[in-house]
Amino acid sequence: MTNPERETPSQSLDQAGIPVDAARGDRAYSTSRTGRMRLDVAVVARGLETTRERARRLIVAGEVLVNGHRATAPSTPTQADAKIEISNPHKYVGRGGLKLAHALEAFSIDPSGRVGIDIGASTGGFTDVLLQRGISRVYAIDVGHGQLAWTLRTDSRVVVMEGVNARFLHGPTAGSAGEQGTQGFTTLPELGSIVTIDVAFISLTLILPAVTRVLAPQGDIVALVKPQFEAGQTLVGKGGVVRNPAVHRNVLDAVARAGKMLGLVPHGLVSSPVRGQAGNMEFLLWLRNATEAEDPSGPTIEWEQAVTLALAGPAKER
């Protein structure tokens, strides 16, 4: 699924790393009379971000320092010799990577040597985390096109699957591997022993049935739960932000309940260390197929306690 948080590079750069329009002297990018450049363009030109949109988001979030001072306006005129720094540089191609990395640590999940499926790959924050942690192969699936970062797109361990609706994924027994059928379903050549999910504008309850078809028997699911896309519109506040803890709890209960109906047992729950773009609190849920000794309809991992701790935030979970 396309995730607007994980933006795709859309600016062409010249050999010096300057946006093409800036190199042509476009006044939207540079001001030749003063030798100054918009801050968002300067951030891209210096290789601190890959697109103006991503640069804008960093600036608005207060993560860009100019000569040691925090700047919050993307249009800020910036001198050519100004010192520009990112106060909290990201280790991954997308800030979403910080979310998955936090969950893998909290749940003690090791992706090394495994086959992964990243649903809602977009720019590839989750995919990047899996690669950096030794995944053997990962299927980067997204309904959009051209979003995956070039460094990931050219990695031999990444199988890029664009224009694929995750709701219609099937395992290798459903048809020819990697082939999209006339009914819109797409089959994978193998099952994933770890499936990560970061989707937007759709409920996880609609994605999980397909995930069970591509998950290995002892596989792990790590899903990013976004209350703004799970709660009804009447429960989402101003600016698209869910602020009511009761709504958060109901959303988590509903997703866990949907998983249990599919035979998936919750094994862990944490809050994301990074808020959503609009400031939404988000959560990461760890699910696994129920074993013969487990009753998916019964209580697991002290669910109520796990939800309470997750609602308290990352600092309270350990």
N, C-alpha and C positions, 0 to 999 in steps of 0.2 A: 504494500500500500504506500502511496506517496506520503511522505512526512515533510511538511513545510519547514520544520526546524532544521532539517539536514539539506542545505541548499546546494545546488549544482553549480559548478563554475560556468558563468555565462559571459565573462569578459575575455576578449582576445588580447593577449599581451605581445609586445614586441620583444626583441632579443634582450633588451635591458630590463624587461619586466614591467614596463609602463603600459597601461591600457592603450589600445590602438587609438581610441578617440583622443586620449591625452596627447599622444605622440603627434597627432594631426593638429593640435592646438585648440581643440574644442573648449570653449569657455566654460562649459559645464564641468570640465575636468581640471583646467588650469587657468591661471591668470598671468599672462605673459608680462604685463606691465609691472607687476609687483613680485613676480617670481614665486608666487605662492600657489598652493594646490589645496583642493578640498581634502579634509582629513581622511574621509573614507577612501578616496582615490590614493592618497599617500600610503595608507595602510596596505592596499593591494600592491602598489608599485614597489614597496619595499619587501614584498614577499611575506608579510605578516598574516595575510589572509588571501584566499583564492578568488573571492568575488566582492563586489561593492556591497551587495546585500548582506553577506556575512560580516563584512567590516562594519556596516551600519549597526548591526545587532550588537557587536562587541562594544561599539562606542556608546550606544544608548544604554547598554547594561553597565556602563562605567568602568569597563575593563581596559580602556586605552589611556595611557599617560603620554602627555606631550610636555617635554622638558620637565618631567617630574610632577606635572599637574594633571589631574583627571579631567578629561574632556568628554562631554556628553552630547555634543552636536556634530553630526556627520559632516555638515557643511563648513565647519570651522576652518578658516584659511590657515594653512600651515606652511611655514618657511621651509625651503629645501634643506637647510642644515639643522632643522629641528630634530630633537631626539624623541623618537616614538617607541614606546614599549607597550607590550601586552602584560597587564598586571597578573593575569592568571592564565598563562599559555597552556593550550590543550595538548595533550599527548597524542590525541587521535584526530582523524580527519574531520570528525563531527563531535560536537559537545555531547551527543548522546552516548559516545563511547565511555564517558565518565560514569554514566548510569549503569551500564552493563558491567564495567570493571568493578564497581562497588558491589554489585549483586554477586558476581562470581567469587569475590573475596568473602562476602558474608555467608554464602552458601557452601563454600569450599568446593566449588565445581572446577575441575581441571579439563579444559578443552583439548589438551595436547594429544595428538595422534588420532583424533576423532573426526567424524564427518559431521559438518554443521549445515544448518539451513537457517538463513537470516531472512525473515519475512518482514518486508517494509524496509529494505536495505537503504534506499535513498542514497545519500552521499556516501554512506558506508561506515558510520561510527561504530556500530555493533560488529560489522564484518572486520574492521580494523582490529578491534579488541581480540577477536577470535584468532586472527592471524598472528598477532603479537604474542599470543599465549600458546602457539604451537599447533593450531588446528591443521589437520592434513589436507582438508578440502572443505570449501564452504560454498553453498549455492546461495548467491545474492539475488533475492527475488523482490521485484517491485512492479507495481502496476504502471509506473511512469517509465520514461525513457531518458537516457543521457544524464542521469543524476550521479551515478557512482563515480567517486574520485578516480582520476586517471591512474594514480599509483596502485589502486586496488584492481582497477579494470585490467591492468596489464600484469597482474600477479598470476602466475600459473596455477596457484591453488584456488583461485576464485572462478566459479562458473557463473557468469553473468546471465541472468534470466529477467529480461525487461518486458514490459507489457503483459505481465502475468497476474491474473487475479487470484490471490491466495485462497480464496474461498473454493476454488475449483482444482486444487492440487490433489494429486493421487499418487500412490506408491507405485513401484515398478511392476506390479502385477496387473495394473489397470490398462496397460497398453504399451505402445512403443515408447521406450525411454526418451524423455525430453521432448516428446511430441505433443502438440496441441491439437486436440480432437475437434471434430465438428460441433460438439456440444459445448466447447469452450474449456474443457478440462485440460490440465497439463500434467503429464506424468513425469516423475523423477526416476532416474536410473538406479537409485539406491535410497535407503532410509537414512534419516539423520539421527545420530545418537545425542545430538544437542540441537534444539530449535530455539532460536531467539525471535522475539516479536516486538516490533515497534511500529504500530500502525496509527493512522489518524483518520478522523471523520468516519470511523466505523467501529462498532463494538467488538471487543474480543470474543464475545459469545458467538459471533458469526464466523470467526476465524478458527476457533478451537476444533470444531468438527473436522475440518480439513487437516489440521495439524496432527490429529490422531491417526490419519491415514498415511502420514509420511514419517512418523516417529518410530524409532526402533523400540523393541519391547522394554528394554531397560534404559531408555533415553530420558533426557532432561529437557524440560521446557522452561525458559526464563522469559516471562512476558511483562512488558511495561504497561501498567494499568494507568490510563489517563481518565480521571473522573469526568472531565469536560466532554468526552466522547461516549461515556457510558451512562451518565445521568440524563434524564429527560431535559428538554430545553427549558422547561419551567424551573428547573432546579439549578440551572447555570446562571451565575450572577453577572453583573455588569462587566463588560470587557471580556466575556467568555471565561470567567474564572469561577471555580467552585470553591467557596470559602467555608461552607458549613461542614463541620466534622461528621455530623450525622449522615450527610449525603456521601461523604468519603466512605464511611463504614458500610452503608447500604450498597455502594458500588462494589466494594471488595467482597462483600458477602455474595452478591449476585454473580460475579465472575467465578468465585470459588465454587458456588453451587452449580453453575453451568459446567465447570470442569468435572465435578463429581458425577454429574449425569452422564458424562462420557467415559467414566472410569478413571479419571485423573485425580490424584491425591495431592493436596497442597503439602509441600515439605518445607516451605520457607516464605517469608514475606518481610520486605524492608521498604522503607521510604527512599526515594531517589535523593542523592546528595545535590542534584541540580534541578532547579525548578523548570517547569515548562516555559515556553517562550513568553506567554502572557503572565507568568507568575504562578501557574497552577502547581499544586502539590501533586506529585506522581509517585507510583509505587512499583516495585518489582516483585512478581509472584513466581515462585518455583513450583512447578507441577511435575509429577511423574505418574506413569501407569501404576495402577493399584496392583499389588502382589496378591497371591492367594491368601495371605495372612491378613491382608488389609481390607477393611470395609470402606469403600469410597463414600458411602453415605454417612459414616460415623465421624466423630470428632478426630481431628489430626493436628499435630504440632501445637496443641493448645491454641486453637484458632483465635478465640476471643482475646487472649493475651497477646498474641502476635499482632492482631489488628491494633490493639491499644498502643503497643510499643511503636508500631509503624506510624500511627497518627501523631505520636510525640516527636517524630523526626529522627534523623540519623544518629544524633548524639545520644539518644535514649535507648537505642536498640542493642547496644553491646553490654 
